[in-house]
Every structure is written in C-alpha cells, then in structure tokens.
Amino acid sequence: MNLVLILTLCIAGPTLASAASCVCGTGYVNIRSSPGVTSKNKIGLLTPDACLPFTGKTQYAGSHVWFNVDYNGQDGWIASNWLRTSSTGCSAGSSAGSSSGSSSGSSVGSECPRIISRSEWGAKPSNNPLVPLPATPKYMFIHHTAGRFCSTTEACKAEMRSIQDLHMTAPRQWSDIGYSFLVGEDGNVYEGRGWNKVGAHTYGYNSVGLAISFMGNFMDRLPNDKALNAAKQLISCSVAKGELESNYILKGHRDMKATACPGDTLYELITKWPHYVPN
C-alpha cells in the first residue's frame, strides 16, 4: 500500500466517523478485540446486513482500516473492507453472532463465495459439542465425498443431509459432518463444521487444518468450473478473514494417508494450485 493511499485512509476514517452512527456487514467479517488479526483476538462474527453501533474511532493496522464498534457492551474492531456505514441508526433486529463460524446464505462480498448455512440445508444438531480450533489453521485439505454429484441447490442440500447422516451414524458415529465446508456443482459452498471447529476429515491434522470436500466422485473427471471457482474463492476468503494462515499449505487427502481421495483427476489439478506442497 503506497503512502498516498495510507494517508487517504487515515484522513477518511474521521470523516466517516463523524457521519455514521452504525457500521453494517457487507459479508461475513470477524469482530476482534483489538485492531489486526491474531489467533486469539476474535470475539464474534458480523453477518451480512447486520449492524453495530460505531464509536467514531478508526485505526490503521495490518493493511486495513479498522472501525471500533460497541459489540454487546464489549470494545470491538472490524476491518472496513467488509463494512458499509449508516447514518440513520442501527436498524431494528440487526445483530452479530458469536465466533462459531456459522454463516447465513447471503452473498459474502466480493472475495467470498456464497455460503449455504447449516440451518439453510437442514443440518441436525451435533451429537456432541464441537471443539474450537486452538489456533489459526495452517493446512487446507482437499477431499471428495466419492458419492453423488449435485448440480442444483436443492439436490446439494439433500446430499448434505445424507452425508451428515452417514458421518453421524454407525459405524462412524462422529459428532457431526466431518468436513469444514463442502462444494456443489451448483457453485455454492455448504457449511459443514465451519471455520472455527476441529473437524473429522484428515486423521492427525484435524486440529491444524480446514477441509473442503467436493460433492461427487472425481476419479475420472473434474468438478465443473462453478465448483472449482467456489473452492478457490473460499480459500482466498479464509485467508483474507484470518481464518487460514496466509502461508498455508495445500494438500490432497491422499497426501496424508493411503486413500484415493480426492480422486485421481481432481488431485492432479490441485497439485498445480497455489500453496500446494508435495510430500
């Protein structure tokens, strides 16, 4: 970021502060206890079109301008990239969620794909409480479900329910669906355990990595462009929001154990993606 832009942002901050009484999410954005991204300062999640009172203070940190908000009586900071300001007051019913990683089905701004939330696809409650990730994950693992393909949102929602049932019943009997997120050939991302929970996807690495699983069997063909682009956007979005280390390592499931996952054709492709590190 050049000096002129930095000065412009620093000047713009107080101007916006004097005019706005609220800030509202244009996408899913973390609320933090201090300006900047660390593994320990996340305190909540602002969802699209939810608003919080703006204190008028801004601060530049880590290449972002951060807005100070009143988050349920706590001092909160949000990166301005995913905000709009409002001078008409916080709208009734506006709210922010806890830092659970859940998300609604609204569009998540220019850097993130559409994420279909657990409630939207009809997820059952977890069998047991899910464990929070101890720190920002370093790995992104690519899987396929090796099951049915889906190319419409309704078909993908039904497949999500089927996969959850498979994972939560015998013989697996996991606490919930194993993956962090899944991708359908309708071009949508589907929330599994989400960004902030330990998964059940890559043995020995569940507490240090996230997993994206493509719905279908990709031994002999690639996912369509809509699915591939959604997965790439999700990875970029995760980094931008501090949910994945910027120097993350990309791996296929077969890199970590003896398995055909994520399918021969898909695996060959992801070895050419940024951040892939061969064994």
C-alpha positions as YAML, in Angstrom:
chain: A
units: angstrom
residues:
- id: 1
  name: MET
  ca: [0.00, 0.00, 0.00]
- id: 2
  name: ASN
  ca: [1.54, 3.32, -1.03]
- id: 3
  name: LEU
  ca: [1.89, 6.36, 1.19]
- id: 4
  name: VAL
  ca: [-0.78, 8.36, -0.63]
- id: 5
  name: LEU
  ca: [-3.38, 5.62, -0.07]
- id: 6
  name: ILE
  ca: [-2.42, 5.23, 3.59]
- id: 7
  name: LEU
  ca: [-2.80, 8.98, 4.11]
- id: 8
  name: THR
  ca: [-6.14, 8.93, 2.29]
- id: 9
  name: LEU
  ca: [-7.44, 6.15, 4.52]
- id: 10
  name: CYS
  ca: [-6.25, 7.88, 7.66]
- id: 11
  name: ILE
  ca: [-7.96, 11.10, 6.60]
- id: 12
  name: ALA
  ca: [-11.14, 9.30, 5.53]
- id: 13
  name: GLY
  ca: [-11.57, 7.50, 8.83]
- id: 14
  name: PRO
  ca: [-12.52, 10.54, 10.97]
- id: 15
  name: THR
  ca: [-14.76, 11.85, 8.18]
- id: 16
  name: LEU
  ca: [-16.73, 8.61, 8.10]
- id: 17
  name: ALA
  ca: [-16.79, 8.54, 11.89]
- id: 18
  name: SER
  ca: [-18.44, 11.92, 12.14]
- id: 19
  name: ALA
  ca: [-21.17, 10.96, 9.65]
- id: 20
  name: ALA
  ca: [-22.01, 7.40, 10.63]
- id: 21
  name: SER
  ca: [-23.72, 6.03, 13.72]
- id: 22
  name: CYS
  ca: [-23.53, 2.38, 12.68]
- id: 23
  name: VAL
  ca: [-21.48, 0.02, 10.56]
- id: 24
  name: CYS
  ca: [-23.11, -2.90, 8.78]
- id: 25
  name: GLY
  ca: [-21.65, -6.05, 7.25]
- id: 26
  name: THR
  ca: [-21.41, -6.44, 3.50]
- id: 27
  name: GLY
  ca: [-20.22, -10.00, 4.08]
- id: 28
  name: TYR
  ca: [-19.19, -12.28, 6.93]
- id: 29
  name: VAL
  ca: [-16.49, -10.49, 8.89]
- id: 30
  name: ASN
  ca: [-14.90, -11.23, 12.24]
- id: 31
  name: ILE
  ca: [-15.23, -8.91, 15.21]
- id: 32
  name: ARG
  ca: [-11.94, -8.63, 17.09]
- id: 33
  name: SER
  ca: [-10.95, -7.32, 20.50]
- id: 34
  name: SER
  ca: [-8.13, -5.21, 19.02]
- id: 35
  name: PRO
  ca: [-7.17, -3.92, 15.55]
- id: 36
  name: GLY
  ca: [-5.33, -6.51, 13.45]
- id: 37
  name: VAL
  ca: [-5.57, -10.28, 13.01]
- id: 38
  name: THR
  ca: [-4.25, -12.72, 15.62]
- id: 39
  name: SER
  ca: [-5.27, -16.25, 16.55]
- id: 40
  name: LYS
  ca: [-6.67, -15.07, 19.89]
- id: 41
  name: ASN
  ca: [-8.46, -11.75, 19.35]
- id: 42
  name: LYS
  ca: [-11.60, -12.99, 17.58]
- id: 43
  name: ILE
  ca: [-14.71, -12.36, 19.72]
- id: 44
  name: GLY
  ca: [-17.61, -12.57, 17.27]
- id: 45
  name: LEU
  ca: [-18.92, -12.60, 13.72]
- id: 46
  name: LEU
  ca: [-20.83, -9.85, 11.91]
- id: 47
  name: THR
  ca: [-23.20, -11.29, 9.32]
- id: 48
  name: PRO
  ca: [-24.34, -9.62, 6.06]
- id: 49
  name: ASP
  ca: [-26.55, -6.56, 6.70]
- id: 50
  name: ALA
  ca: [-26.27, -6.88, 10.48]
- id: 51
  name: CYS
  ca: [-25.23, -3.58, 12.10]
- id: 52
  name: LEU
  ca: [-23.41, -2.46, 15.25]
- id: 53
  name: PRO
  ca: [-23.03, 0.95, 16.86]
- id: 54
  name: PHE
  ca: [-19.94, 2.78, 15.58]
- id: 55
  name: THR
  ca: [-17.95, 4.66, 18.23]
- id: 56
  name: GLY
  ca: [-16.35, 7.02, 15.69]
- id: 57
  name: LYS
  ca: [-12.83, 5.69, 16.24]
- id: 58
  name: THR
  ca: [-10.73, 4.17, 13.45]
- id: 59
  name: GLN
  ca: [-7.22, 2.75, 13.40]
- id: 60
  name: TYR
  ca: [-4.88, 1.55, 10.67]
- id: 61
  name: ALA
  ca: [-3.31, -1.88, 11.29]
- id: 62
  name: GLY
  ca: [-2.09, -4.73, 9.11]
- id: 63
  name: SER
  ca: [-3.00, -3.08, 5.77]
- id: 64
  name: HIS
  ca: [-6.62, -2.47, 6.88]
- id: 65
  name: VAL
  ca: [-8.53, 0.43, 8.38]
- id: 66
  name: TRP
  ca: [-10.34, -0.89, 11.46]
- id: 67
  name: PHE
  ca: [-13.61, 0.55, 12.79]
- id: 68
  name: ASN
  ca: [-14.32, 0.50, 16.52]
- id: 69
  name: VAL
  ca: [-17.79, -0.78, 17.48]
- id: 70
  name: ASP
  ca: [-19.87, -1.50, 20.56]
- id: 71
  name: TYR
  ca: [-20.30, -5.28, 20.49]
- id: 72
  name: ASN
  ca: [-22.82, -6.13, 23.21]
- id: 73
  name: GLY
  ca: [-21.01, -3.82, 25.60]
- id: 74
  name: GLN
  ca: [-17.55, -5.01, 24.52]
- id: 75
  name: ASP
  ca: [-14.96, -2.99, 22.66]
- id: 76
  name: GLY
  ca: [-14.85, -4.49, 19.16]
- id: 77
  name: TRP
  ca: [-12.86, -3.81, 15.98]
- id: 78
  name: ILE
  ca: [-13.86, -4.72, 12.40]
- id: 79
  name: ALA
  ca: [-11.86, -4.40, 9.16]
- id: 80
  name: SER
  ca: [-13.52, -1.80, 6.94]
- id: 81
  name: ASN
  ca: [-13.17, -3.93, 3.76]
- id: 82
  name: TRP
  ca: [-16.39, -5.78, 4.62]
- id: 83
  name: LEU
  ca: [-18.40, -2.87, 6.03]
- id: 84
  name: ARG
  ca: [-20.73, -0.14, 4.93]
- id: 85
  name: THR
  ca: [-21.58, 2.85, 7.11]
- id: 86
  name: SER
  ca: [-25.05, 4.07, 8.04]
- id: 87
  name: SER
  ca: [-26.06, 7.50, 9.33]
- id: 88
  name: THR
  ca: [-29.68, 6.51, 10.03]
- id: 89
  name: GLY
  ca: [-29.05, 4.42, 13.14]
- id: 90
  name: CYS
  ca: [-28.78, 0.68, 13.63]
- id: 91
  name: SER
  ca: [-31.83, -0.98, 12.13]
- id: 92
  name: ALA
  ca: [-34.12, -2.96, 14.38]
- id: 93
  name: GLY
  ca: [-33.17, -6.59, 14.61]
- id: 94
  name: SER
  ca: [-29.60, -6.04, 13.47]
- id: 95
  name: SER
  ca: [-27.26, -8.42, 15.20]
- id: 96
  name: ALA
  ca: [-23.91, -10.08, 15.25]
- id: 97
  name: GLY
  ca: [-23.20, -13.70, 16.02]
- id: 98
  name: SER
  ca: [-20.69, -15.37, 18.26]
- id: 99
  name: SER
  ca: [-17.40, -16.58, 16.82]
- id: 100
  name: SER
  ca: [-18.82, -20.00, 15.93]
- id: 101
  name: GLY
  ca: [-18.07, -19.90, 12.24]
- id: 102
  name: SER
  ca: [-21.73, -20.24, 11.28]
- id: 103
  name: SER
  ca: [-22.95, -18.28, 8.29]
- id: 104
  name: SER
  ca: [-26.16, -17.46, 6.51]
- id: 105
  name: GLY
  ca: [-26.85, -17.93, 2.84]
- id: 106
  name: SER
  ca: [-26.31, -14.33, 1.80]
- id: 107
  name: SER
  ca: [-23.56, -13.38, -0.59]
- id: 108
  name: VAL
  ca: [-20.31, -12.83, 1.27]
- id: 109
  name: GLY
  ca: [-18.91, -9.86, -0.57]
- id: 110
  name: SER
  ca: [-16.51, -9.73, -3.49]
- id: 111
  name: GLU
  ca: [-13.85, -12.03, -2.02]
- id: 112
  name: CYS
  ca: [-16.04, -14.86, -0.76]
- id: 113
  name: PRO
  ca: [-18.38, -17.33, -2.45]
- id: 114
  name: ARG
  ca: [-21.99, -17.84, -1.45]
- id: 115
  name: ILE
  ca: [-22.07, -20.00, 1.69]
- id: 116
  name: ILE
  ca: [-25.21, -22.01, 2.43]
- id: 117
  name: SER
  ca: [-25.56, -22.21, 6.21]
- id: 118
  name: ARG
  ca: [-26.28, -25.30, 8.24]
- id: 119
  name: SER
  ca: [-29.78, -24.05, 9.01]
- id: 120
  name: GLU
  ca: [-30.44, -23.48, 5.30]
- id: 121
  name: TRP
  ca: [-29.52, -27.00, 4.26]
- id: 122
  name: GLY
  ca: [-31.31, -28.54, 7.22]
- id: 123
  name: ALA
  ca: [-28.47, -29.78, 9.41]
- id: 124
  name: LYS
  ca: [-29.24, -31.77, 12.53]
- id: 125
  name: PRO
  ca: [-27.68, -30.63, 15.82]
- id: 126
  name: SER
  ca: [-24.26, -32.07, 16.62]
- id: 127
  name: ASN
  ca: [-24.23, -35.26, 18.70]
- id: 128
  name: ASN
  ca: [-21.63, -33.70, 21.00]
- id: 129
  name: PRO
  ca: [-20.25, -30.17, 21.46]
- id: 130
  name: LEU
  ca: [-17.73, -29.34, 18.73]
- id: 131
  name: VAL
  ca: [-14.21, -28.40, 19.85]
- id: 132
  name: PRO
  ca: [-12.89, -24.95, 18.83]
- id: 133
  name: LEU
  ca: [-9.71, -24.88, 16.76]
- id: 134
  name: PRO
  ca: [-6.81, -23.97, 19.06]
- id: 135
  name: ALA
  ca: [-5.21, -21.53, 16.59]
- id: 136
  name: THR
  ca: [-5.45, -20.27, 13.04]
- id: 137
  name: PRO
  ca: [-5.07, -23.39, 10.89]
- id: 138
  name: LYS
  ca: [-2.01, -23.87, 8.69]
- id: 139
  name: TYR
  ca: [-3.35, -26.53, 6.31]
- id: 140
  name: MET
  ca: [-6.13, -26.65, 3.73]
- id: 141
  name: PHE
  ca: [-7.06, -30.20, 2.73]
- id: 142
  name: ILE
  ca: [-8.96, -31.07, -0.43]
- id: 143
  name: HIS
  ca: [-11.33, -34.07, -0.40]
- id: 144
  name: HIS
  ca: [-14.14, -35.51, -2.45]
- id: 145
  name: THR
  ca: [-17.13, -37.28, -0.98]
- id: 146
  name: ALA
  ca: [-16.91, -40.13, -3.54]
- id: 147
  name: GLY
  ca: [-20.71, -40.10, -3.55]
- id: 148
  name: ARG
  ca: [-23.47, -38.46, -5.53]
- id: 149
  name: PHE
  ca: [-22.96, -35.40, -7.71]
- id: 150
  name: CYS
  ca: [-25.29, -32.43, -7.31]
- id: 151
  name: SER
  ca: [-25.83, -29.55, -9.70]
- id: 152
  name: THR
  ca: [-28.86, -27.78, -8.18]
- id: 153
  name: THR
  ca: [-29.10, -26.16, -4.78]
- id: 154
  name: GLU
  ca: [-31.97, -28.39, -3.66]
- id: 155
  name: ALA
  ca: [-30.09, -31.53, -4.72]
- id: 156
  name: CYS
  ca: [-26.95, -30.33, -2.92]
- id: 157
  name: LYS
  ca: [-28.91, -29.59, 0.26]
- id: 158
  name: ALA
  ca: [-30.33, -33.10, 0.17]
- id: 159
  name: GLU
  ca: [-26.84, -34.53, -0.37]
- id: 160
  name: MET
  ca: [-25.54, -32.53, 2.61]
- id: 161
  name: ARG
  ca: [-28.20, -34.10, 4.83]
- id: 162
  name: SER
  ca: [-27.30, -37.54, 3.52]
- id: 163
  name: ILE
  ca: [-23.58, -37.01, 4.17]
- id: 164
  name: GLN
  ca: [-24.27, -35.75, 7.67]
- id: 165
  name: ASP
  ca: [-26.38, -38.84, 8.40]
- id: 166
  name: LEU
  ca: [-23.57, -41.06, 7.06]
- id: 167
  name: HIS
  ca: [-20.98, -39.39, 9.28]
- id: 168
  name: MET
  ca: [-23.08, -39.30, 12.46]
- id: 169
  name: THR
  ca: [-24.41, -42.88, 12.43]
- id: 170
  name: ALA
  ca: [-22.72, -46.26, 12.79]
- id: 171
  name: PRO
  ca: [-20.06, -47.24, 12.05]
- id: 172
  name: ARG
  ca: [-18.53, -43.72, 12.14]
- id: 173
  name: GLN
  ca: [-20.70, -42.12, 14.84]
- id: 174
  name: TRP
  ca: [-18.87, -38.79, 14.60]
- id: 175
  name: SER
  ca: [-20.13, -35.73, 16.42]
- id: 176
  name: ASP
  ca: [-21.18, -34.11, 13.13]
- id: 177
  name: ILE
  ca: [-20.41, -33.95, 9.44]
- id: 178
  name: GLY
  ca: [-16.64, -34.27, 9.18]
- id: 179
  name: TYR
  ca: [-15.66, -31.53, 6.72]
- id: 180
  name: SER
  ca: [-15.28, -27.82, 7.35]
- id: 181
  name: PHE
  ca: [-17.04, -26.94, 4.08]
- id: 182
  name: LEU
  ca: [-18.38, -28.78, 1.03]
- id: 183
  name: VAL
  ca: [-18.79, -27.56, -2.54]
- id: 184
  name: GLY
  ca: [-21.51, -28.49, -5.02]
- id: 185
  name: GLU
  ca: [-21.59, -28.17, -8.78]
- id: 186
  name: ASP
  ca: [-24.34, -25.58, -8.31]
- id: 187
  name: GLY
  ca: [-21.44, -23.24, -7.48]
- id: 188
  name: ASN
  ca: [-22.27, -22.87, -3.79]
- id: 189
  name: VAL
  ca: [-20.24, -23.61, -0.68]
- id: 190
  name: TYR
  ca: [-22.05, -25.50, 2.09]
- id: 191
  name: GLU
  ca: [-21.15, -25.01, 5.72]
- id: 192
  name: GLY
  ca: [-20.07, -28.19, 7.47]
- id: 193
  name: ARG
  ca: [-18.36, -27.57, 10.80]
- id: 194
  name: GLY
  ca: [-17.28, -24.15, 9.59]
- id: 195
  name: TRP
  ca: [-14.09, -22.18, 10.05]
- id: 196
  name: ASN
  ca: [-13.62, -22.38, 13.79]
- id: 197
  name: LYS
  ca: [-14.23, -26.01, 14.75]
- id: 198
  name: VAL
  ca: [-11.99, -29.08, 14.80]
- id: 199
  name: GLY
  ca: [-13.16, -31.40, 12.04]
- id: 200
  name: ALA
  ca: [-13.10, -35.14, 11.37]
- id: 201
  name: HIS
  ca: [-11.56, -35.13, 7.93]
- id: 202
  name: THR
  ca: [-7.79, -35.73, 7.95]
- id: 203
  name: TYR
  ca: [-6.53, -38.03, 10.69]
- id: 204
  name: GLY
  ca: [-3.76, -36.46, 12.75]
- id: 205
  name: TYR
  ca: [-4.33, -33.00, 11.26]
- id: 206
  name: ASN
  ca: [-7.90, -32.13, 12.23]
- id: 207
  name: SER
  ca: [-6.83, -29.55, 14.81]
- id: 208
  name: VAL
  ca: [-4.41, -27.73, 12.48]
- id: 209
  name: GLY
  ca: [-6.31, -27.71, 9.20]
- id: 210
  name: LEU
  ca: [-9.54, -26.99, 7.37]
- id: 211
  name: ALA
  ca: [-11.06, -29.27, 4.75]
- id: 212
  name: ILE
  ca: [-13.05, -28.57, 1.61]
- id: 213
  name: SER
  ca: [-14.81, -31.58, 0.11]
- id: 214
  name: PHE
  ca: [-16.26, -31.59, -3.41]
- id: 215
  name: MET
  ca: [-19.57, -33.43, -3.57]
- id: 216
  name: GLY
  ca: [-19.21, -36.29, -6.05]
- id: 217
  name: ASN
  ca: [-16.61, -38.77, -7.26]
- id: 218
  name: PHE
  ca: [-13.74, -37.16, -9.15]
- id: 219
  name: MET
  ca: [-11.64, -40.15, -10.09]
- id: 220
  name: ASP
  ca: [-12.40, -39.76, -13.80]
- id: 221
  name: ARG
  ca: [-13.49, -36.17, -14.25]
- id: 222
  name: LEU
  ca: [-13.05, -32.72, -12.77]
- id: 223
  name: PRO
  ca: [-15.67, -30.73, -10.88]
- id: 224
  name: ASN
  ca: [-17.24, -28.10, -13.10]
- id: 225
  name: ASP
  ca: [-15.87, -24.55, -13.22]
- id: 226
  name: LYS
  ca: [-18.52, -23.24, -10.83]
- id: 227
  name: ALA
  ca: [-17.43, -25.68, -8.13]
- id: 228
  name: LEU
  ca: [-13.71, -25.14, -8.71]
- id: 229
  name: ASN
  ca: [-14.09, -21.36, -8.60]
- id: 230
  name: ALA
  ca: [-16.17, -21.54, -5.41]
- id: 231
  name: ALA
  ca: [-13.46, -23.60, -3.70]
- id: 232
  name: LYS
  ca: [-10.72, -21.20, -4.79]
- id: 233
  name: GLN
  ca: [-12.76, -18.23, -3.59]
- id: 234
  name: LEU
  ca: [-13.34, -19.91, -0.25]
- id: 235
  name: ILE
  ca: [-9.61, -20.42, 0.25]
- id: 236
  name: SER
  ca: [-8.89, -16.77, -0.59]
- id: 237
  name: CYS
  ca: [-11.74, -15.65, 1.62]
- id: 238
  name: SER
  ca: [-10.45, -17.75, 4.53]
- id: 239
  name: VAL
  ca: [-7.03, -16.12, 4.27]
- id: 240
  name: ALA
  ca: [-8.48, -12.62, 3.94]
- id: 241
  name: LYS
  ca: [-10.59, -13.08, 7.06]
- id: 242
  name: GLY
  ca: [-7.74, -14.54, 9.12]
- id: 243
  name: GLU
  ca: [-9.37, -17.98, 9.23]
- id: 244
  name: LEU
  ca: [-6.38, -19.60, 7.47]
- id: 245
  name: GLU
  ca: [-2.72, -18.70, 7.68]
- id: 246
  name: SER
  ca: [-1.54, -16.59, 4.75]
- id: 247
  name: ASN
  ca: [1.34, -19.02, 4.20]
- id: 248
  name: TYR
  ca: [-0.98, -22.03, 4.35]
- id: 249
  name: ILE
  ca: [-0.06, -25.42, 2.91]
- id: 250
  name: LEU
  ca: [-2.49, -27.05, 0.46]
- id: 251
  name: LYS
  ca: [-2.72, -30.85, 0.43]
- id: 252
  name: GLY
  ca: [-4.92, -33.53, -1.02]
- id: 253
  name: HIS
  ca: [-6.31, -36.10, 1.39]
- id: 254
  name: ARG
  ca: [-4.19, -38.82, -0.26]
- id: 255
  name: ASP
  ca: [-1.05, -36.87, 0.67]
- id: 256
  name: MET
  ca: [-1.79, -37.61, 4.31]
- id: 257
  name: LYS
  ca: [-2.92, -41.27, 4.17]
- id: 258
  name: ALA
  ca: [-3.42, -44.17, 1.78]
- id: 259
  name: THR
  ca: [-6.67, -43.25, 0.06]
- id: 260
  name: ALA
  ca: [-7.99, -42.46, -3.42]
- id: 261
  name: CYS
  ca: [-9.45, -39.18, -2.12]
- id: 262
  name: PRO
  ca: [-9.87, -36.60, -3.66]
- id: 263
  name: GLY
  ca: [-9.95, -38.66, -6.87]
- id: 264
  name: ASP
  ca: [-7.23, -39.02, -9.50]
- id: 265
  name: THR
  ca: [-8.42, -36.25, -11.81]
- id: 266
  name: LEU
  ca: [-9.10, -33.67, -9.11]
- id: 267
  name: TYR
  ca: [-5.87, -34.50, -7.31]
- id: 268
  name: GLU
  ca: [-3.83, -33.92, -10.46]
- id: 269
  name: LEU
  ca: [-5.40, -30.47, -10.78]
- id: 270
  name: ILE
  ca: [-4.86, -29.30, -7.20]
- id: 271
  name: THR
  ca: [-1.17, -30.15, -7.37]
- id: 272
  name: LYS
  ca: [-0.98, -27.12, -9.68]
- id: 273
  name: TRP
  ca: [-2.86, -24.78, -7.34]
- id: 274
  name: PRO
  ca: [-1.01, -22.13, -5.29]
- id: 275
  name: HIS
  ca: [0.44, -23.30, -1.97]
- id: 276
  name: TYR
  ca: [0.37, -26.99, -2.88]
- id: 277
  name: VAL
  ca: [3.41, -28.67, -1.30]
- id: 278
  name: PRO
  ca: [4.31, -32.18, -2.48]
- id: 279
  name: ASN
  ca: [5.32, -34.83, 0.05]
...
